[in-house]
Amino acid sequence: MPQLPGTDLTVSDLCLGGNVFGWTADEPTSFAVLDRFLDATPSPLRPFVDTAESYNAGRSEQIIGDWMASRGVRDRVLVATKASRTGKEHPLAAAEIRAAAERSLRNLQVDTIDLYYAHWDDPTTPLEETMAAFEELVQAGKVRHLAASNYSAARLTEALQTSDRLGAARFTALQMHYNLMERSEFEGELRDVVTAQDMGTLPYYSLAKGFLTGKYRAGEQVDSPRAEGASMYVGKRGDRVLTALAEIAGAHGVAMPAVALRWLADRPTVVAPIASARTVEQLADLLPMQDLALADDERQALDDASA
């Protein structure tokens, strides 16, 4: 049962990414995706949804907030959002953090944000100011737990040390770029820090910008806003990974994305991989990861193919 270390947050095996809501998924489609995700999350787990104030200029938060209000499911859903840097000179200055949190609370129509991220590091603002501002939000009951996103090992360590020195709430989790095609950035010093500090991780781009769905192969044209990003993985290594995914997916009778997400969910420190779906049909390919059990040799085959 996935639980974020150091918190009372017991979450779904899959974290649903809200970046597509209000972008490639309009409001009715977003509601349908969220409805299906809610229905497919087995009790006592709570559906975990990830968004940010910068996703589609706040529209993603608004859609999630409208959905929770219309369905009356706030108490059943865990929501993570982020104080982002878009259009800000000092995004993690105290005043900016306070303003960002208030906007997100209004957009989401909630009294408390379950998990609140620093979306990107802000080297222009002293960490003492940033962590004290986050602590204010926790003490005020506006935020339950804190997390970092896109931090280096050195800066994450420094932020944690700063919190400890101030007696303030610490980052309990890290969101980072990590998947079968992107391993080296995390599997090193950064993972060592997370492990030593007993933090959880929530990887984004879990499907390598869609590449791990198997749709993007050499010579094939796919009409998708993610096609350009996914194309960077086309090649011999990408072919090895897709071949291994296809073989394992076939053996289990599931779609390739479910296998890629299960591999990631089984990695050390990972609490739940983040993946988005712009249709209910896309979500259907992801959901089987929640019940999927990979054998040791299957995980090893994916390790070897992606090495």
SEDO-305693 format. One line per 4 residues: number of its first residue (from 1); their letters; for each residue x, y, z of N, C-alpha, C, O. Coordinates in steps of 0.001 Angstrom, whole numbers, plus 500000, padded with zeros to 6 digits. Each point is the difference from the previous one (the first is absolute). Last residue first. Example, Ala and Ser with C-alpha at 12.3 -4.5 7.8 and 13.67 -1.06 7.14 Angstrom:
REM residues 2
2> SA> 512850:497750:507080:500820:501190:500060:499230:501090:500730:500509:501108:500169  499781:493172:499761:499110:501190:500000:500900:501200:500000:501036:499981:500665
END
This chain:
REM residues 307
307> ASAD> 519392:499897:480072:501288:500376:500591:500785:500907:499056:501111:500419:500327  494501:497274:499063:500075:501465:500160:501341:500473:500520:500215:501204:500143  498724:494132:499168:499671:500669:498742:500210:501506:500095:500370:500645:499018  500217:496659:504879:501059:499756:499011:499723:500767:498707:500914:500587:499421
303> DLAQ> 495811:499559:504010:501250:500636:500466:501070:499902:498917:500649:500988:499658  495415:496645:499621:499818:501431:499758:501217:500790:500460:500405:500957:499341  499568:494458:501506:500016:500192:498542:499833:501485:499656:500643:500504:499079  498933:498184:505418:501400:499964:499565:500116:500230:498494:500923:500669:499535
299> REDD> 494801:498922:502393:500622:501273:500395:501446:500062:499521:500472:501045:499552  497362:494951:499762:499408:501023:499138:500565:501376:500340:500312:500793:499112  500882:495490:503516:500674:499936:498703:499426:501019:499019:500702:500452:499095  497344:499108:505228:501368:500525:500095:500688:500004:498639:500710:500949:499667
295> ALAL> 494008:499454:500252:500952:499027:500530:501397:500611:500008:500271:500966:499286  495026:501867:501102:501062:499567:499098:500895:498988:500705:500320:500153:501179  494381:501632:499324:501167:499537:500756:501029:499471:499007:499750:499012:499309  495459:504362:500788:501016:499232:499280:501166:499627:500924:500502:500837:500750
291> DQMP> 495443:501981:500009:499885:498594:500395:501103:499129:499410:500041:498794:500246  499704:505931:498882:499695:499933:501420:499936:498560:500509:500282:499748:501171  500320:501590:494184:501241:499980:500771:499730:499824:501490:500872:499536:500735  495647:501008:495854:500398:498651:500413:501313:499937:500770:500292:498982:500627
287> LLDA> 497923:505267:497500:499441:499501:501258:500420:498575:500382:500135:499724:501192  500908:502802:494583:500864:500238:501157:499541:499237:501238:500820:499493:500765  496816:500595:494991:501282:499319:499787:500923:500127:501209:500926:499205:500157  494873:503038:499743:499769:498553:500088:501284:499207:499792:500141:498900:500533
283> LQEV> 499700:505832:498841:500081:499628:501408:499855:498488:500166:500634:499402:500869  498722:502448:494865:501415:500012:500374:500176:499559:501452:500924:499252:500321  494701:501242:498166:500627:498854:499331:501497:499937:500325:500541:498917:500220  496859:504747:501226:499734:498829:500834:500669:498765:499396:500442:499110:500726
279> TRAS> 501862:505536:498181:498712:499361:499737:499826:498841:500971:500966:499520:500592  502890:503151:499535:499094:501025:499477:498664:499429:499553:499123:500734:499543  504942:498124:504284:499187:499408:498933:499029:501056:499519:499290:500607:500802  505725:498716:502357:498760:500689:499636:499301:499260:498870:500609:499222:499266
275> AIPA> 503065:499681:505090:499718:499881:498570:498659:500649:499715:499084:499934:500819  504934:498963:503334:499002:500944:499508:499832:499788:498494:500982:499984:499259  500651:496540:504997:500364:500737:498792:498838:500893:499558:498833:499671:500213  502355:498698:504899:499030:499853:498908:500511:500776:498791:500333:501178:500128
271> VVTP> 502526:497739:503595:498699:499818:500645:498926:499764:498939:499218:499054:500092  506418:500196:500088:498841:500489:499244:498704:499658:500737:499745:498840:500326  504848:499849:501110:499545:501355:500390:498712:500433:499312:499343:500919:500489  503187:494952:497266:500234:500513:501353:499621:501478:500109:500295:500793:499106
267> RDAL> 497117:496334:497204:501375:500457:500238:500153:500515:501430:499030:500475:500591  496837:497947:497181:500752:499020:500782:501427:500443:500303:500717:499301:500716  496268:503232:496526:499431:499962:501358:500773:499051:500908:500022:500180:501218  501117:500036:494185:500393:501217:500697:499497:499994:501442:500724:500388:500917
263> WRLA> 498002:496077:496244:501458:499962:500197:500451:501191:500831:500807:499858:500918  494750:500140:497723:500228:499052:501094:501492:499868:500294:500408:499964:501161  498252:502704:495177:499661:500648:501273:500242:499062:501177:500439:500443:501061  500174:497874:494573:500994:501050:500252:499752:500680:501339:500945:500301:500729
259> VAPM> 495884:496563:497793:501248:499336:500377:501075:501036:500334:500720:499859:500989  495180:501680:497359:499798:499431:501335:501274:499329:500503:500333:500092:501181  499441:501643:494347:500179:501018:501040:499849:499458:501413:500676:500464:500919  498563:496612:495228:501396:500304:500336:500156:501077:501071:500877:499869:500854
255> AVGH> 494640:497119:499084:500664:500909:499073:501404:500339:500495:500282:499912:501195  497449:495290:500008:499773:501412:500286:500705:500837:498936:500773:499479:499196  499350:495539:501725:498738:500434:499419:499644:501429:500341:498825:500325:500175  505215:496842:500833:499051:500333:501070:498637:500447:499467:499060:500170:500776
251> AGAI> 504579:498671:496319:499917:498875:500930:498960:500239:501090:499396:499057:500512  501627:504385:496360:499265:498909:499374:499806:498826:500940:498944:499368:500010  503740:504224:501390:498589:500408:499946:499150:498885:499396:498906:499712:500486  505738:499721:499490:499465:499845:501360:498520:500363:500034:499205:499327:500657
247> EALA> 503083:501280:495259:500012:498580:500357:499367:499775:501377:499204:499077:500176  501390:505369:498274:498964:499309:499226:499915:498525:500389:498905:499449:500114  504545:503218:501783:498682:500371:500508:498897:499214:499299:499087:499485:500645  505300:500026:497768:499842:499354:501303:498626:500302:500595:499349:499115:500556
243> TLVR> 501748:503045:495448:499894:498559:499762:499782:499252:501306:499162:499102:500077  501700:505519:500093:498645:499732:499509:499791:498505:499737:498914:499472:500239  505407:501948:501055:499048:500189:501096:498583:499666:499543:499267:499309:500707  504177:500627:496084:500192:498923:500982:498960:500083:501113:499425:498991:500410
239> DGRK> 500703:504470:496393:499445:498766:499432:500125:498837:500981:499085:499188:500134  502928:504920:501006:498546:500086:500078:499335:498748:499466:499015:499526:500568  505597:500860:498946:499664:499782:501406:498488:500042:500192:499434:499183:500726  502167:501728:494915:500273:498616:500403:499605:499740:501454:499368:498986:500298
235> GVYM> 497960:504990:497584:501357:499538:499716:500196:498602:500546:499039:499353:500418  497676:505156:500811:500006:499024:498908:501446:499629:499666:500843:500876:499806  497683:502513:503397:500380:498687:500513:500026:498924:498926:500369:498858:500277  498268:505760:499057:501411:500033:500415:500481:498631:500474:501205:499754:500059
231> SAGE> 494193:501337:498710:500866:499566:498898:501473:499965:500396:500796:499322:499350  495572:502321:503476:500181:498550:500019:501003:499534:498961:500667:498983:500188  498089:505618:500013:500755:499604:501183:500294:498519:500026:501099:499585:500365  496182:502092:496163:501362:500508:499865:500864:499582:501188:501146:499585:499825
227> ARPS> 494175:499307:500181:500775:499248:499010:501448:500467:499918:500909:499173:499924  495102:502337:502799:501199:499448:500630:500948:499345:498987:501068:499518:500377  494573:502365:498564:500854:501102:500446:501283:499512:500653:500926:500787:500196  496545:496398:495912:499932:500209:501440:500882:501175:500374:501065:500179:499410
223> DVQE> 497953:496326:496411:499403:501319:500216:499788:500209:501495:498957:499633:500542  504742:497287:496680:498909:499952:500967:499505:501420:500240:500780:500902:500303  502434:495851:496073:499505:501331:500323:498805:499876:500939:499031:499308:499685  505517:497408:499007:498560:500124:500213:499639:501417:500416:500675:500596:500839
219> GARY> 503868:497663:498367:499251:500024:498753:498507:500142:500152:499283:500079:499002  503325:498152:505191:500673:500573:498835:499107:499899:498767:499462:498937:499690  497913:501203:504843:501094:499177:499492:500568:500633:498738:499367:500854:499380  496737:499759:504765:501003:500800:499297:501183:499124:499604:500841:499653:500829
215> KGTL> 495348:498783:501729:499451:500626:498784:501079:500630:499131:499836:500133:498787  500455:497620:505688:500282:499198:498815:499507:500607:498709:500165:499411:498932  499999:502103:505863:498719:499419:499579:500193:499099:498781:499140:499178:499683  504366:503484:502304:499844:498643:500532:498606:499419:499772:499721:498874:500412
211> FGKA> 501503:505679:498312:500757:499024:499216:499723:498570:500452:499927:499093:499171  498380:505159:502794:499148:499168:499153:500731:498924:499224:499369:499120:499414  502773:503869:503697:499260:500882:499091:499154:499208:499000:499755:500450:498881  502418:497123:504587:500975:500600:499079:499297:500802:498904:500217:499792:498806
207> LSYY> 497693:498163:505106:499920:499269:498732:500878:500627:498928:499767:499818:498805  499962:502061:505556:500188:498577:500272:499961:499145:498740:500569:498909:499963  499519:506101:501440:500361:499443:498688:500248:498499:500132:500944:499467:499415  499422:502284:505284:499174:500505:498901:500599:499563:498666:501105:499462:499951
203> PLTG> 499137:498503:505485:500594:500364:498715:498976:500570:499016:498871:499518:499910  501814:500106:505466:498846:499941:499104:500484:500448:498627:499997:501194:499701  502115:497001:505547:500109:500679:498712:498754:499746:499160:499345:498964:500111  502361:501232:505544:499394:499292:498890:500205:500769:498709:500306:501192:500021
199> MDQA> 502898:498644:504647:498988:500703:499223:499393:499053:498963:500599:498989:499631  503196:500738:503938:498731:499291:500117:498852:500780:499347:498938:500185:500593  505950:500718:499484:499089:500892:500708:498604:499389:500161:499085:500662:500491  504420:497075:497155:500568:500328:501305:499039:500828:500840:499988:499893:501226
195> TVVD> 498818:499111:494291:500019:498787:500822:500480:500311:501415:499388:499572:500979  500737:503901:495818:498608:499640:500303:499945:498795:500935:499222:499985:500954  504997:501283:497394:499483:500983:500953:498582:499629:500429:499681:500004:501189  502286:497381:495457:500686:499781:501276:499476:500957:501070:499775:499599:501142
191> RLEG> 498788:500900:494392:499329:498888:500670:500635:499703:501354:499307:499621:500944  502772:503639:496445:498665:500458:500398:499242:498890:500727:499380:500242:501035  504907:498846:497074:500072:500823:501203:498626:500419:500496:499751:500032:501205  499651:496385:495440:501349:500392:500387:499924:500797:501278:499382:499574:500976
187> EFES> 497009:499340:495445:500638:498829:500612:501474:500276:500284:500892:499505:499311  496274:503817:498501:499537:499711:501362:500801:498901:500679:500271:500086:501198  500745:501343:494349:499903:501237:500773:499587:499734:501449:500436:500694:500918  499819:495768:495727:501285:500423:500564:499893:501233:500892:500745:500128:500971
183> REML> 495573:497684:496405:500361:499403:501280:501200:500673:500663:500051:500095:501226  496163:499853:494574:500733:501065:500698:500329:499515:501411:499209:500175:500927  498288:497124:496058:500926:500631:499061:500862:501075:500649:500981:500447:499404  495633:497129:503045:500875:498989:499398:501036:500592:499043:501072:499424:499813
179> NYHM> 497291:504001:503775:499239:498959:499312:500986:499014:499379:501210:500138:500182  498377:505075:502462:500525:498644:500187:499080:499010:499299:498787:500007:500208  501873:505395:501723:499905:499381:498680:500645:498617:500087:501204:499883:500227  496546:502449:504211:501147:500126:499105:499732:499268:498696:499068:499201:499907
175> QLAT> 499189:502416:505489:499484:499686:498660:501126:500283:499016:500617:501064:500025  499165:497797:505554:500633:500651:498856:499301:499549:498731:499763:498811:499791  499136:501565:505996:500040:499276:498727:500701:500831:498945:500148:501215:500131  499150:500264:504384:499838:498565:500233:500162:499183:498730:500158:498781:500059
171> FRAA> 501535:506250:502132:499522:499332:498799:499930:498498:500294:500982:499409:500447  498592:503621:503840:500960:499627:498964:499274:499546:498737:498808:499694:500020  500100:503837:504437:499592:498817:499242:500985:499748:498863:500492:500939:499375  501583:501711:504719:498852:500166:499100:499676:498677:499310:500797:499063:500020
167> GLRD> 502902:502689:503019:498919:499278:500666:498715:500057:499199:498904:499982:500561  505555:501775:498266:498913:500918:500373:498927:499313:500850:499131:500663:500566  504544:496840:497735:500578:501083:500806:498922:500951:500502:500083:500513:501116  498698:496054:495909:500359:499441:501304:500551:501085:500919:499689:500034:501191
163> STQL> 499366:501133:494347:498768:499723:500743:500313:499493:501402:499384:500429:500975  504236:500133:496124:499443:501295:500397:498722:499809:500812:499812:500653:501026  502204:495587:497033:500803:500483:501133:499464:501329:500513:499995:500252:501205  498064:498009:494924:499648:499173:501146:500759:500439:501252:499438:500049:501094
159> AETL> 501628:502054:494820:498641:500369:500416:499573:499210:501234:499392:500561:500912  504730:498380:497052:500069:501298:500668:498626:500438:500504:499885:500563:501088  500408:495505:496337:500668:499813:501295:500009:501298:500786:499711:500016:501197  498751:500204:494434:499032:499284:500824:500575:499788:501399:499309:500202:500999
155> RAAS> 503506:501660:495771:498997:500967:500466:498925:499335:500857:499490:500611:500939  503888:496657:497106:500605:500968:500919:498964:500956:500566:499992:500273:501201  498709:496568:495495:500330:499340:501259:500534:501003:501020:499633:499961:501174  497124:502087:495218:501230:499222:499939:500251:499357:501354:499386:500381:500996
151> YNSA> 495605:500882:497122:501125:500457:500815:501216:499109:499746:499859:498797:499782  495239:501105:498545:501105:500481:499161:501140:500619:500804:500588:500993:499572  495304:498600:503348:499981:499514:498620:501167:500617:499251:500249:501200:500105  497657:497766:505353:500854:500734:499058:499880:499368:498624:499720:498809:499871
147> ALHR> 496889:501537:504862:500831:499204:499104:500789:500917:499073:499677:501176:499832  496775:498475:505032:500791:500737:499023:500832:499054:499141:500353:498902:500430  494624:501033:502656:501390:499532:499874:500674:500719:498836:499338:500514:499099  496337:500958:502513:500268:498882:500922:501458:499583:499968:500635:499850:501044
143> VKGA> 496769:505093:498146:500763:498955:499323:500275:498899:501017:500357:500281:501144  497181:503403:500209:499695:500136:498576:500700:498939:499155:499617:499746:498858  500547:501332:506079:499078:498960:499569:499640:500079:498532:499067:499329:499559  504140:503289:503242:498678:500595:499787:498967:498972:499554:498818:500323:499880
139> QVLE> 505749:498474:500696:499476:500401:501306:498593:500584:499891:499190:499859:500916  503087:499043:495098:499697:498780:500754:499365:500362:501336:498993:499412:500394  502560:504113:496967:498823:499383:499377:499581:498738:500745:498809:499747:500183  505163:502429:501141:498826:500824:500326:498727:499363:499460:498979:499950:500685
135> EFAA> 505152:498155:498097:499617:499646:501365:498779:500797:500444:499131:499461:500685  502839:501604:495183:499272:498736:499926:499521:499566:501383:498884:499501:500145  503836:504253:499700:498706:500309:499393:499155:498735:499846:498793:500027:500236  505625:499571:501294:499181:500642:501038:498613:500319:499454:499007:499885:500719
131> MTEE> 504204:498429:496312:499519:498943:500900:499165:500570:501147:499082:499339:500486  502851:503723:496365:499100:499061:499341:499419:498984:500982:498788:499789:500042  504528:503252:501455:498747:500695:499716:498975:499039:499396:498829:500012:500380  505503:498376:500378:499368:500298:501283:498640:500664:499790:499031:499678:500687
127> LPTT> 503839:499510:495629:499214:498836:500407:499310:500221:501340:498926:499449:500241  502231:504608:496353:500631:499206:501054:499096:498833:500415:498788:500163:500139  501051:501860:494893:499372:500236:501300:500692:499143:501058:500200:498807:499770  500892:500992:495564:500022:501451:500271:499414:500340:501364:500089:501147:500437
123> PDDW> 500127:494384:497434:501261:500404:500623:500081:501490:500318:500951:500443:500643  495176:495743:498659:500132:501440:499784:501273:500476:500693:499966:500360:501176  497470:494719:496787:500867:500687:500942:500084:501480:499617:499878:500361:498830  495730:496997:499833:501397:500084:499573:500786:500704:501100:499450:500818:500737
119> HAYY> 496183:497986:500277:500031:499399:498658:501415:499942:499437:500401:499010:499387  497686:500599:505619:500787:501028:499323:500272:499432:498606:500746:499030:499865  494948:499087:502838:501359:499962:499471:500585:501384:499744:499289:500952:499677  496716:496241:503435:500310:501259:499316:501477:500037:499642:500869:499882:500864
115> LDIT> 494695:496750:500748:501446:499992:499767:500339:501219:499148:499483:500152:498893  496120:499584:502885:500580:498808:500620:501523:499964:499882:500697:499721:500975  496022:504614:499473:500675:499273:498919:500732:498819:500640:500765:500185:500947  494719:502701:500856:501357:499499:500234:500508:499270:498771:499271:499216:499393
111> DVQL> 496465:502864:500687:500567:500718:501131:501455:499640:500227:500767:500784:500559  496419:499247:494574:500309:499197:501187:500523:500920:501103:500423:501127:499744  498542:499486:495264:498831:500082:500882:500182:499110:501235:499092:499273:500401  503915:501827:495716:499638:498626:500348:498757:499929:500886:499429:498927:500196
107> NRLS> 502335:505320:498473:499756:499227:498782:499481:498603:500314:499076:499508:499352  502253:503268:504256:498767:500481:499358:499669:499158:498776:498857:499579:499820  505170:499486:502369:498878:499659:500885:498675:500444:499388:499008:499274:500067  504943:502002:497722:499725:498575:499835:498837:499547:500883:499171:499201:499567
103> REAA> 502348:505246:500832:499391:499780:498675:499614:498536:499822:498908:499684:499527  503467:501448:504357:498627:500512:500057:499289:499817:498666:498818:499658:499972  505758:499199:500286:499177:499063:500762:498546:500463:500057:499085:499188:499862  504076:503662:498139:499775:498814:499174:499094:499013:500722:499089:499432:499398
99> ARIE> 502329:504419:502926:499037:500345:498947:499661:498784:499148:498843:499795:499633  504497:499721:503688:498692:500250:500622:498939:500265:498940:498900:499452:500067  505531:500118:498470:499479:498714:500470:498617:500178:500608:499090:499217:499725  503250:504652:498969:499552:499238:498833:499411:498651:500412:499005:499558:499425
95> AAAL> 502931:503203:503888:498764:500607:499499:499444:499218:498813:498788:499830:499874  505422:498826:501961:498879:499756:500912:498684:500539:499456:498980:499314:500047  504680:499129:496456:500001:501018:501049:498733:499819:500831:498999:499479:499508  502283:497980:496476:499876:499414:501332:500286:501007:501110:500375:499621:501110
91> PHEK> 499729:501597:494142:498810:499162:500186:499834:499389:501384:498876:499699:500403  503298:504586:497142:500482:499223:501160:498877:499050:500432:499300:500278:500974  500013:502126:495085:501429:500268:500114:500624:499173:501129:501109:499484:499864  494494:499212:497002:500409:500532:501301:501513:500204:500034:500762:499154:499531
87> GTRS> 496279:498734:496944:499783:501443:500104:500434:500631:501301:499596:501123:500302  500149:493737:499883:499578:500729:498807:499743:501475:500294:499166:500340:500839  502145:495781:502142:500866:501159:499774:499531:500901:498860:500591:501057:499777  496616:495588:504056:500807:499964:498777:500745:501309:499779:499813:500966:500739
83> AKTA> 497739:495724:503135:500319:501420:499839:501002:500082:498855:501147:499580:500145  495272:496257:500421:501351:500544:500085:500007:501526:499898:499218:500602:499264  497533:494568:502193:500206:501079:499043:501323:500687:500328:500676:499638:500963  495957:495644:500201:501296:500670:500084:500018:501124:498977:499549:499826:498867
79> VLVR> 496495:496912:503804:500398:500935:498948:501366:500599:500308:500244:500503:501096  496029:495145:500100:501208:500698:500432:500492:500860:498841:500137:499517:498876  494715:498378:502497:501068:500242:499031:501175:500712:500670:499805:500901:500816  495865:498032:501254:500481:498719:499450:501251:500152:499150:500647:499005:499675
75> DRVG> 496846:504648:502372:500562:499180:501069:500557:498672:499504:500734:499325:500722  497014:503754:496267:501248:500559:500517:500658:499086:501032:501219:499828:499977  494608:499780:497086:500985:498961:500316:501302:500555:500590:501015:499304:500011  494463:502293:497739:500021:499899:501456:501021:499003:500515:499729:499254:500942
71> RSAM> 499088:502402:494441:499823:498596:500380:499953:499812:501517:499636:498927:500482  501064:505379:497552:498775:499486:499374:499708:498564:500407:498840:499591:500051  505167:502539:501479:498808:500642:500563:498722:499405:499433:499046:499751:500737  505106:498797:497534:499836:499545:501388:498740:500585:500625:499278:499312:500721
67> WDGI> 501821:502173:494921:499624:498586:500013:499778:499513:501431:498985:499362:500280  502634:505007:499067:498594:499903:499598:499513:498559:500041:498870:499727:500405  505708:501006:500443:499164:500553:501063:498525:499907:499680:499201:499618:500855  503890:499130:495842:500024:499027:501089:499119:500468:501154:499266:499207:500591
63> IQES> 501286:503776:495878:499222:498846:499562:499947:498947:501100:498938:499440:500275  503768:504340:500456:498580:500354:500019:499123:498827:499605:498952:499774:500605  505776:499808:499151:499527:500041:501387:498504:500272:500056:499279:499379:500781  502684:500863:494992:500014:498624:500496:499488:499946:501438:499153:499168:500326
59> RGAN> 501476:505049:497638:498771:499331:499558:499946:498554:500488:498924:499497:500323  504727:503841:500216:499080:499746:501097:498750:499230:499610:499224:499593:500864  504208:501475:495915:499673:501255:500683:498951:499818:501091:499113:500836:500172  502926:495452:497496:498944:500657:499232:499432:501204:500758:498791:500221:500073
55> YSEA> 504392:497619:502849:499434:499162:498951:498800:500699:499382:498942:500139:500614  503684:501546:503180:500391:500426:498656:499368:499160:498893:500075:500386:498834  499381:498770:505923:499361:501277:499675:500295:500437:498568:499218:500738:499400  500629:494064:501712:500870:501124:500340:499282:501286:499616:499156:500013:499104
51> TDVF> 500018:494144:501941:499831:501150:499127:501001:501085:500407:500906:499741:500792  497234:494681:500172:501093:500964:500018:499735:501137:499023:499622:499764:498852  497716:496020:504208:499989:500826:498790:501048:501096:500147:500082:500655:501039  498015:494314:501149:501012:501047:500158:500094:500754:498679:500285:499404:498961
47> PRLP> 496040:497149:503915:500504:500464:498710:500902:501225:500194:499637:500950:500693  499882:495372:503158:499312:501209:499550:500594:500455:498668:501223:500052:499863  498164:494947:503077:500870:500984:499364:499175:501201:499555:498803:499887:499736  499714:495851:502472:499904:501323:500632:500931:501048:499397:500173:501072:500579
43> SPTA> 497304:496592:496213:500010:500411:501403:500948:499068:500776:500064:498814:499677  500517:502183:494954:499421:499098:501014:500108:500587:501405:501021:500581:500369  498460:501720:494660:500947:499966:501115:499416:499173:501129:498987:500379:500588  498728:500734:495240:500966:498909:499838:500998:499905:501145:500813:499075:500027
39> DLFR> 495726:504365:499566:499336:498698:500049:501007:498845:500027:499739:498953:500594  501882:505468:498832:499412:499845:501329:499396:498602:500153:500239:499317:500996  501317:501885:494787:501122:499794:500916:499500:499779:501428:500504:499138:500720  496354:502022:495971:500487:498624:499806:501144:499689:500954:500071:498898:500544
35> DLVA> 498238:505499:499437:498974:499058:500479:500506:498562:499915:499863:499221:500943  502811:504145:497163:500062:500019:501462:498970:499049:500613:500290:499325:500987  499645:501256:494347:501252:499337:500396:500093:499915:501520:500349:498955:500548  496066:503470:497681:499826:498570:499726:501241:499205:500410:499888:498910:500561
31> FSTP> 500236:505810:499720:499099:499450:501020:499839:498482:499819:499993:499245:500972  502413:503053:495747:500764:499936:501243:499157:499409:501122:500481:499178:500780  497408:501701:495139:500891:498844:499883:500823:499824:501265:500203:498876:500460  496979:504932:499268:499218:498757:500071:500871:498744:499922:499757:499027:500715
27> EDAT> 502509:505240:498862:499439:499729:501323:499153:498720:500040:500207:499184:500898  503632:500848:495462:499094:501055:500432:499323:499597:501315:500252:498913:500520  504664:499690:497450:498723:499429:500464:499105:501138:500468:500350:500716:500938  503982:500177:497512:499570:499038:498980:498727:499269:500417:499441:499231:499218
23> WGFV> 501357:504550:503547:500947:500125:498875:499549:499045:498901:499277:500410:499092  498569:499811:505162:499942:501363:499497:500965:500268:498865:500066:501116:499485  501308:494909:503233:498662:500547:500232:499969:501480:499608:500768:500816:500510  503197:496313:499483:499226:500031:498751:498630:500651:500172:499356:500353:499012
19> NGGL> 503814:498916:504646:500538:500998:499063:499184:500110:498715:500042:501034:499333  499601:496099:504886:498971:500936:499564:500466:501009:498978:499279:500950:499696  501968:493688:502104:500513:501327:499663:498915:500892:499443:499274:499613:499084  500640:496024:504403:499475:500517:498731:500487:501429:499775:499745:500891:500809
15> CLDS> 502314:494707:501893:499629:501392:500224:499578:500585:498657:500788:500013:499054  499375:494703:503037:500204:500922:498889:499588:501394:500439:498942:500178:500602  500623:496429:502492:501256:499580:499369:500384:500911:498841:501180:500162:499691  495860:501857:504361:499844:499022:498930:501364:499671:499395:500927:500808:500059
11> VTLD> 499076:500902:505034:499592:500453:498669:499809:498838:499034:500399:498867:500272  500124:503197:505105:499980:498702:499335:499345:500197:498642:498831:500376:499916  503344:502965:504049:499400:499933:498671:500183:498602:499404:501094:499637:499568  500479:502618:504660:498852:499102:500136:499306:499804:498660:498846:499574:499960
7> TGPL> 506634:501429:500982:498687:500642:499910:498914:498967:500294:500276:498812:500166  504531:500287:499411:499929:501154:500891:498677:500739:499969:499887:501098:500545  501061:495972:495232:500738:499936:501256:499866:501279:500815:500040:501108:499465  496239:497001:497196:501080:500965:499918:500729:500018:501332:499385:500294:501025
3> QPM> 497987:495438:496882:499860:501087:500958:501207:500908:499880:501134:499532:499904  496150:495888:497559:500932:501125:499925:499697:501085:501046:498868:500467:500124  500432:494108:499989:499144:501193:500000:500895:501247:500000:500669:500259:501000
END
